[in-house]
Amino acid sequence: MSELSVAVVGMAGRFPGAQDVHAFWRNLLDGADTVHDYTADELHELGIEPGSSVPAGGRLDGVAGFDAGFFGVPGEEALRMDPQQRLFLEQAWLALEDSGCDPESFDGLVGVFAGASPNRYFLFRQFDGDWNHPAGWAADYLTAQAAYRLGLTGPAMAVQTACSSSLVAVCIAAQNLLDFRCDVALAGGVSVTEPRFRHTPGGLVSPDGRCRAFDADGKGAAYGSGVAVLALKRLDDALQDGDHVYAVLRGWAVANDGAARAGFAAPGLSGQAMVVAEALAGAELAPADIGYVEAHGSGTTTGDAIEMAALSRAFGAGLPPGSIAVGSVKTNVGNLDAASGVAGLVKAVLAVRHGVVPANLHFSRPNPEIDFDTSPFFVPVKNHDLHVRRAGVSSFGLGGTNAHVIVEHFDEPERAPESGGWRLLPVSARTRSALDDALTALADFLEAVPCRLDDVEHTLAGRRAFEERAVVLCRDVPEAVAGLRALLAGLDALPGDAPAELRARATAWRAGEGDVAPAETGARRIPLPGYPFQRERYWIEVGS
């Protein structure tokens, strides 16, 4: 593995039909088509005339909700704030929490790099000639808001390259890490949109909203809403700090097609091939070292044909036909615009982690302009075992800015068996209702997911301590679950046979004094349920 690798140490996101990354992965494995067909009543509520646009898209449930109090945003400001900024703030916090990094106590610089789609909330609900609140509506301020609200002092860069924005942001973040401009980097993108897009022959929007990537009937895709944020770290630092590593970014590249294409909005074969080849070279890998390509896969006849021709050129001759899977997450969720690249990257990270490529939906007859018979690529129509656990991820922006990232499976180092003994599990939140939600989520998680209790203790001890606090003392996972359930029932979870010193430390922390950092070394951070935001509705209704 290259010494220049970057580790994915945290992930968070919300997608059409999925409120978190885990539900997103389940949907992909289940072959779920989560593009939503809007009813006439739903279109009316959005202020959209039936027949004026394709009534389908990747809908994000609860897009109007926001925990303004958690981020210290006054209610009136939250109402006027671009929902994309609100969504990104929440997922940025969860990605940091998933990585085990609290900016308040972290001894290093945290950077943030991301892109957002146009602020359609402002255009369709808010515009009244008042331009005096730029930080609430302009995409330029997406990362600045995150830096301010979360206390991040590394680089904060808004990236705007259309559909490739979020994957370009990942590339910039990774390079900033290797250049030691920051020590942890958040990278991703967000899009909030409504079904206001028309189908035109040869255009990007399909007549029924479905993306038929690489298929003979491909006519584009529906646009949709979504958000995803990755927390990245230099691999050496992640290993030294005992971080959980989802996967490793081995190489990346960003370039533009230049003038070698039919028009400004047209894709360029040479430019796409070049960026893929550059990423492979940066990763010091050969085409045979890649088992899967998560393509841009927009579902247009010409775009897909050019992309596959570019991939074939970049991978060269010599690989047997059908040796590399190719797919597009747009077939599941639609085109998430500025968030589409990072959505594809999340899919690829989970594919190499679990060793399976989810089926590509809506594929029955190959696009006749794609020569699959002589290329090394094939489209999996059912879940496919990934034996070469590396993937390439492409995202191409209108205007020719292309990005490609190489993702590699990470082999967890061998560990000594967990030592026994008592564990102190601290849980906190800003409000009592949030604390109850946190206790419930942790109990449910521990019942469903096998994990080591020393890792649970270590991870919880590294999280920020809020005003409302609860503590469980336990010796194994069943005792932990029983203690969490007892707290929800209003009972105490500090057993009388627990060591007196441990009980005293737990009691003091619960009262807001002292700390709960375990003395034992060797435990690692692991993904645990994130903060349960207590969202309220902040939304300007049509005509109000």
C-alpha positions in Angstrom: 0.0 0.0 0.0 1.4 3.4 -1.0 2.8 5.7 1.8 0.7 8.5 0.1 -2.6 6.8 0.9 -5.5 8.6 2.6 -7.8 6.7 4.9 -11.6 7.1 5.0 -12.1 7.2 8.7 -15.7 8.5 8.9 -18.8 8.6 6.7 -22.3 10.2 7.0 -25.0 10.9 4.5 -28.7 11.0 3.7 -30.0 9.7 0.3 -33.3 9.2 -1.4 -35.0 6.4 0.6 -32.2 6.2 3.2 -31.6 8.3 6.3 -28.0 7.1 6.7 -25.2 5.3 5.0 -26.2 1.9 6.4 -29.7 2.2 5.0 -28.2 3.4 1.7 -26.1 0.3 1.5 -29.0 -2.0 2.3 -31.0 -0.4 -0.5 -28.2 -0.9 -3.0 -27.9 -4.6 -2.0 -31.7 -5.0 -2.2 -31.7 -3.4 -5.7 -34.1 -0.7 -4.5 -35.2 2.0 -7.0 -35.6 5.0 -4.7 -36.5 7.5 -7.4 -39.9 8.9 -6.2 -42.9 9.3 -8.5 -44.7 12.5 -7.3 -48.5 12.5 -7.1 -50.6 15.5 -8.3 -51.2 16.5 -4.7 -47.5 16.5 -3.9 -46.7 18.6 -7.0 -49.4 21.1 -6.0 -47.9 21.4 -2.5 -44.6 22.2 -4.1 -46.2 24.8 -6.4 -45.5 22.8 -9.5 -48.1 22.6 -12.3 -48.8 19.0 -13.4 -47.4 18.4 -16.9 -44.8 21.1 -16.6 -41.9 18.8 -15.8 -41.0 15.1 -15.3 -42.9 14.2 -12.1 -40.1 12.1 -10.6 -36.9 12.5 -8.7 -34.7 11.4 -5.8 -36.7 12.8 -2.9 -35.1 13.3 0.5 -37.5 12.9 3.4 -37.5 15.5 6.1 -35.5 18.0 4.1 -37.3 20.9 6.0 -36.1 19.6 9.4 -33.1 21.1 11.2 -31.7 21.0 14.8 -31.0 24.7 14.9 -30.3 24.8 18.6 -27.5 22.2 18.3 -25.6 24.5 16.0 -26.5 27.7 17.7 -28.5 29.1 14.7 -31.3 31.5 15.6 -34.7 30.4 14.4 -35.2 33.2 11.9 -31.8 32.6 10.5 -32.5 28.9 10.2 -35.7 29.7 8.3 -33.8 31.7 5.7 -30.8 29.4 5.5 -30.3 27.3 2.4 -31.5 23.8 3.4 -28.4 22.5 1.7 -26.2 24.2 4.3 -28.4 22.8 7.1 -28.1 19.3 5.8 -24.4 19.6 5.2 -23.9 20.9 8.8 -25.6 17.9 10.3 -23.8 15.3 8.2 -20.5 17.0 8.7 -20.9 16.7 12.4 -21.9 13.0 12.1 -18.9 12.3 9.8 -16.6 13.8 12.4 -18.3 11.9 15.2 -18.1 8.7 13.1 -14.3 9.3 12.7 -13.8 9.9 16.5 -12.7 13.5 15.9 -14.1 16.2 18.1 -12.7 19.6 16.8 -13.0 21.1 20.3 -10.3 18.7 21.7 -8.5 17.6 18.5 -4.8 18.6 18.4 -4.6 19.5 14.7 -6.3 21.3 11.8 -9.6 20.1 10.4 -10.4 21.3 6.9 -13.6 21.2 4.9 -14.1 20.9 1.2 -17.5 20.6 -0.5 -19.9 21.7 -3.2 -23.6 22.5 -3.3 -26.2 22.7 -6.0 -27.9 26.0 -6.9 -30.0 27.3 -4.0 -33.5 26.5 -5.4 -35.0 27.2 -2.0 -34.0 30.9 -2.5 -35.2 30.9 -6.1 -38.6 29.4 -5.6 -39.5 30.3 -2.0 -37.4 33.1 -0.6 -36.5 35.6 -3.3 -38.0 38.9 -2.5 -35.3 41.2 -3.7 -33.4 41.0 -0.3 -29.8 40.0 -1.0 -28.6 41.1 2.5 -28.0 37.6 3.9 -25.5 36.0 1.5 -24.1 33.6 4.1 -27.5 32.0 4.3 -28.1 31.4 0.6 -24.9 31.5 -1.5 -23.1 28.2 -2.3 -19.8 30.0 -1.7 -20.5 29.9 2.1 -21.3 26.2 2.4 -17.9 25.3 3.9 -17.5 28.6 5.7 -20.7 27.9 7.6 -19.4 24.5 8.5 -16.1 25.9 9.7 -17.8 28.5 11.8 -20.5 26.3 13.3 -18.2 23.4 14.0 -15.0 25.3 15.0 -12.8 24.1 12.1 -9.6 26.0 11.5 -8.1 24.3 8.5 -8.8 25.2 4.9 -12.5 25.8 4.1 -13.0 25.6 0.3 -16.3 25.6 -1.6 -15.9 23.6 -4.8 -18.3 24.3 -7.8 -17.7 22.1 -10.8 -21.4 21.1 -11.4 -22.0 17.3 -11.1 -18.3 16.6 -10.3 -18.2 19.1 -7.4 -18.2 16.6 -4.5 -15.6 14.2 -6.0 -13.4 17.1 -7.0 -13.7 18.2 -3.4 -12.5 14.8 -2.2 -9.5 15.0 -4.5 -8.6 18.5 -3.2 -9.1 17.3 0.4 -6.9 14.3 -0.1 -4.1 16.5 -1.6 -4.4 19.0 1.3 -3.8 16.1 3.7 -0.7 14.9 1.9 0.5 18.5 1.7 0.0 18.8 5.5 -2.4 21.7 5.1 -4.7 19.9 7.5 -4.8 16.8 9.6 -8.4 15.7 9.2 -10.5 16.7 6.1 -14.2 16.7 5.6 -15.2 16.3 2.0 -18.5 15.9 0.2 -21.4 17.6 -1.4 -25.1 18.3 -1.1 -28.1 18.9 -3.3 -31.7 19.8 -2.6 -34.0 20.0 -5.6 -37.6 19.5 -6.7 -39.1 17.9 -9.8 -38.8 21.0 -12.0 -36.9 19.5 -14.9 -38.3 18.8 -18.4 -37.4 16.0 -20.7 -35.9 17.0 -24.1 -34.7 14.5 -26.7 -31.0 14.0 -26.2 -31.0 15.9 -22.9 -30.0 14.8 -19.4 -33.5 14.2 -18.0 -35.3 10.9 -18.8 -39.0 11.0 -19.6 -39.9 8.7 -16.6 -37.1 9.8 -14.3 -35.2 6.5 -14.4 -31.6 6.2 -15.2 -30.8 3.4 -17.6 -27.1 3.6 -17.6 -25.3 1.8 -20.4 -28.7 0.5 -21.7 -30.1 0.9 -25.2 -33.1 2.8 -23.8 -31.0 5.3 -21.8 -32.4 8.8 -22.1 -30.9 10.5 -19.0 -32.0 10.5 -15.4 -34.0 12.4 -12.9 -32.3 14.9 -10.6 -32.6 14.3 -6.9 -31.6 15.4 -3.4 -28.9 14.0 -1.2 -25.9 14.7 1.0 -22.8 12.8 1.9 -19.6 13.7 3.8 -16.4 11.7 4.3 -13.9 12.3 7.0 -10.4 11.7 5.7 -7.0 11.3 7.4 -3.5 10.4 6.3 -3.3 6.6 6.6 -0.2 6.6 8.8 -1.9 8.9 11.3 -5.1 6.9 11.2 -3.2 3.7 12.1 -1.2 5.4 14.8 -4.4 6.9 16.4 -6.3 3.6 16.3 -9.0 4.9 13.9 -11.6 2.8 12.2 -10.7 2.7 8.4 -13.5 2.0 6.0 -11.2 2.0 2.9 -8.2 3.7 1.5 -7.9 6.3 -1.3 -4.9 5.2 -3.3 -4.9 7.8 -6.1 -6.9 10.6 -7.6 -6.8 13.1 -10.4 -8.8 16.2 -11.7 -8.6 17.6 -15.2 -10.7 19.3 -17.8 -11.6 18.1 -21.3 -10.5 21.4 -22.8 -11.6 22.2 -26.3 -11.4 18.6 -27.6 -15.1 18.0 -27.7 -18.2 18.8 -29.8 -19.4 21.7 -27.6 -19.1 23.2 -24.2 -21.8 20.9 -22.7 -20.5 17.8 -24.5 -18.2 15.3 -22.9 -14.6 14.7 -24.2 -13.3 11.2 -24.7 -9.6 12.2 -24.5 -10.0 14.2 -21.3 -12.0 11.4 -19.6 -9.4 8.8 -20.5 -6.6 11.1 -19.4 -8.0 11.7 -15.9 -8.5 7.9 -15.3 -5.0 7.1 -16.5 -3.6 9.8 -14.3 -5.4 8.5 -11.2 -4.1 4.9 -11.9 -0.6 6.2 -12.3 -0.8 8.2 -9.1 -2.0 5.1 -7.3 0.9 3.1 -8.9 -1.6 0.5 -10.1 -2.2 -1.3 -13.4 -5.7 -1.6 -14.9 -5.7 -5.3 -13.9 -5.5 -4.2 -10.3 -9.0 -2.7 -10.5 -12.1 -4.9 -10.0 -14.9 -2.4 -10.3 -15.6 1.1 -11.8 -18.3 3.2 -10.4 -18.9 5.3 -13.5 -20.5 8.7 -14.0 -23.2 6.7 -15.8 -25.6 9.5 -16.7 -27.8 7.2 -18.7 -27.6 9.2 -22.0 -26.8 7.3 -25.2 -23.9 9.5 -26.2 -22.5 10.3 -22.8 -22.4 6.6 -21.7 -20.8 5.6 -25.0 -18.1 8.2 -24.7 -17.4 7.3 -21.1 -17.0 3.6 -21.9 -14.8 4.4 -24.8 -12.6 6.5 -22.6 -12.4 3.8 -19.9 -11.4 1.3 -22.6 -8.7 3.6 -23.8 -7.4 4.3 -20.3 -7.4 0.6 -19.3 -5.8 -0.4 -22.6 -5.7 -3.8 -24.3 -4.9 -7.2 -22.8 -7.6 -7.6 -20.2 -10.1 -10.3 -20.9 -13.7 -9.3 -21.7 -16.0 -9.3 -18.6 -13.3 -8.9 -16.1 -14.2 -5.6 -14.6 -17.7 -4.6 -13.3 -19.1 -1.2 -14.1 -22.1 0.4 -12.6 -23.8 3.7 -11.7 -25.5 4.7 -8.5 -27.7 7.0 -10.5 -29.8 3.9 -11.5 -30.8 3.7 -7.8 -31.2 7.3 -6.6 -31.1 9.5 -9.7 -28.6 12.2 -10.5 -27.8 14.0 -7.2 -26.0 16.8 -9.0 -23.3 18.3 -6.8 -23.6 15.3 -4.4 -23.5 12.6 -7.2 -19.8 12.0 -7.1 -19.5 11.5 -3.4 -22.6 9.2 -3.5 -20.8 7.1 -6.0 -17.7 7.1 -3.8 -19.7 6.0 -0.7 -21.0 3.1 -2.8 -17.5 2.2 -4.0 -16.0 2.4 -0.4 -18.7 0.0 0.8 -18.3 -2.3 -2.2 -14.6 -2.8 -1.6 -15.1 -3.1 2.1 -17.8 -5.8 1.8 -16.5 -7.4 -1.3 -19.7 -7.1 -3.4 -20.8 -4.8 -6.2 -24.5 -4.1 -6.1 -26.6 -4.8 -9.2 -26.9 -2.0 -11.8 -30.6 -1.3 -12.2 -32.7 -0.9 -15.4 -30.2 -2.7 -17.6 -31.5 -5.1 -20.2 -30.1 -4.3 -23.7 -26.6 -2.8 -24.0 -26.3 0.6 -25.6 -25.5 -0.3 -29.2 -22.8 2.4 -29.3 -20.8 0.6 -26.5 -18.6 -2.3 -27.5 -18.8 -4.5 -24.4 -17.6 -7.6 -26.4 -14.1 -6.3 -26.9 -13.8 -4.2 -23.7 -12.9 -5.6 -20.2 -16.1 -4.2 -18.7 -19.5 -5.8 -18.0 -22.6 -4.5 -16.3 -23.7 -6.7 -13.3 -27.5 -7.2 -13.3 -27.3 -8.9 -9.9 -25.0 -8.5 -6.9 -21.5 -9.5 -7.9 -18.7 -10.8 -5.7 -15.7 -8.4 -5.9 -12.5 -10.5 -5.9 -10.2 -7.6 -6.8 -11.1 -5.3 -4.0 -10.2 -2.0 -5.6 -12.5 0.4 -7.5 -12.2 3.5 -9.6 -14.9 6.2 -9.2 -15.6 8.8 -11.9 -17.5 12.0 -11.9 -17.8 14.4 -14.8 -19.1 18.0 -14.5 -20.9 19.9 -17.2 -18.2 22.0 -18.7 -15.6 19.2 -18.7 -14.1 19.1 -15.2 -13.5 15.5 -14.5 -12.4 13.6 -11.4 -11.4 10.0 -10.8 -10.5 8.4 -7.5 -9.0 4.9 -6.8 -10.4 3.2 -3.7 -8.8 0.1 -2.0 -9.9 -2.4 0.6 -8.2 -2.0 4.0 -7.0 -5.1 5.9 -7.5 -4.6 9.6 -4.3 -5.4 11.6 -4.3 -8.4 13.9 -5.3 -7.6 17.5 -4.8 -9.1 20.9 -8.0 -10.5 22.5 -10.0 -8.1 24.5 -9.2 -8.1 28.2 -12.1 -8.5 30.6 -13.1 -6.2 33.4 -15.5 -3.4 34.0 -16.2 -0.8 31.4 -17.6 2.8 31.8 -19.9 3.8 28.9 -20.7 7.6 28.9 -23.6 8.9 26.8 -24.6 12.6 26.6 -26.8 15.0 24.6 -28.0 18.6 24.7 -31.5 17.7 25.7 -33.2 15.0 27.7 -35.2 13.8 24.6 -32.0 13.6 22.6 -30.3 11.6 25.4 -33.2 9.1 25.5 -32.8 8.7 21.7 -29.1 8.3 22.1 -29.5 5.6 24.7 -32.1 3.7 22.6 -29.9 3.9 19.5 -26.9 2.6 21.3 -28.8 -0.3 22.9 -30.3 -1.3 19.6 -26.9 -1.1 17.9 -25.2 -3.3 20.6 -27.9 -5.9 20.3 -27.5 -6.0 16.5 -23.8 -5.5 15.7 -21.0 -7.7 17.2 -18.3 -5.4 18.7 -15.7 -5.3 21.4 -16.7 -3.5 24.6 -13.3 -1.9 25.0 -13.8 -0.3 21.6 -17.2 1.0 22.6 -15.9 2.5 25.8 -12.9 4.1 24.0 -15.2 5.6 21.2 -17.8 7.0 23.6 -15.1 8.5 25.9 -13.7 10.4 23.0 -17.0 12.1 22.1 -18.0 15.6 23.2 -19.7 15.7 26.6 -23.0 17.6 26.6 -25.2 18.8 29.4 -27.5 15.9 29.8 -25.5 12.8 30.8 -25.9 9.1 31.6 -23.4 6.4 32.5 -23.5 2.6 32.3 -21.0 0.3 34.1 -20.8 -3.2 32.7 -18.6 -6.1 32.0 -20.0 -7.4 28.7 -22.3 -6.4 25.9 -25.5 -8.0 27.4 -24.9 -6.1 30.6 -24.3 -2.9 28.6 -27.6 -3.3 26.8 -29.4 -4.1 30.1 -27.9 -1.0 31.6 -29.0 1.3 28.7 -32.5 -0.1 28.9 -32.6 0.5 32.7 -31.6 4.1 32.2 -34.5 4.5 29.8 -36.8 3.1 32.4 -35.6 5.7 34.9 -33.3 3.2 36.9 -29.7 3.5 37.8 -27.0 1.6 35.8 -24.2 1.7 38.4 -24.1 -1.8 39.9 -23.2 -2.0 43.6 -20.6 -4.6 42.9 -18.7 -2.3 40.5 -15.3 -1.0 41.8 -15.8 2.0 44.1 -13.3 4.1 42.2 -15.1 3.5 38.9 -18.5 4.3 40.5 -17.1 7.5 41.9 -15.7 8.5 38.5 -18.9 7.7 36.8 -20.9 9.7 39.3 -18.6 12.7 39.0 -18.8 12.8 35.2 -22.6 12.4 35.3 -22.6 15.5 37.5 -20.5 17.4 35.1 -17.1 16.9 36.7 -13.9 15.1 35.7 -13.4 13.0 32.6 -14.1 9.4 31.6 -11.0 8.6 29.5 -10.2 4.9 30.0 -6.6 4.2 31.2 -6.3 1.1 29.1 -4.5 1.4 25.7 -5.0 -0.8 22.6 -8.7 -0.1 22.0 -9.8 1.4 18.7 -12.5 3.8 17.5 -15.4 2.1 15.9 -18.6 3.4 14.1 -21.4 3.9 16.7 -24.8 5.6 16.3 -24.3 9.3 15.8 -25.9 12.3 17.6 -29.8 12.1 17.4 -30.6 15.5 16.1 -33.9 16.9 17.4 -35.2 18.5 14.2 -37.8 21.2 13.9 -39.4 22.4 10.6 -37.9 25.5 9.1 -39.5 26.0 5.7 -41.0 28.9 3.7 -44.1 27.5 2.2 -45.1 28.4 -1.4 -46.9 31.7 -1.5 -46.2 32.6 2.1 
